[in-house]
Amino acid sequence: MPRSVNAVASRARRKKVLKATRGYFGRGKNVWTVAKNKYEKGLQYAYRDRKAKKREFRALWIQRINAGAREHGVSYSQLMGLLKKAEIELNRKVLADLAMNHPEAFKAVVERVK
């Protein structure tokens, strides 16, 4: 009896990977072994960078809050301490948005906790 290799599933798997690697540079788009390696590496980068994205945005929000707070004579750490003490629960994303796009509202928040 001849060996059964399930070529349909193998071809489907290769097709899926080659479809995902369209637009890659050089052999990464059409040579199976290179494409497979690039595809797997791309998934690793995507996983890593989903975590890094959160860190980068938090750092950006902190910089924006700090810049806005210093215009009103208080540092970022002092502002966050005062907010905690006044039991005002605004997260960094919202505070950064206020500091950037609604300075009068941010000033009201700062004046309230001073």
Secondary structure, DSSP 8 states (H G I E B T S, - for coil): ------HHHHHHHHHHHHHHTTT-SGGGGT-HHHHHHHHHHHHHHHHHHHHHHHHHHHHHHHHHHHHHHHTTT--HHHHHHHHHHTT----HHHHHHHHHH-HHHHHHHHHHH-
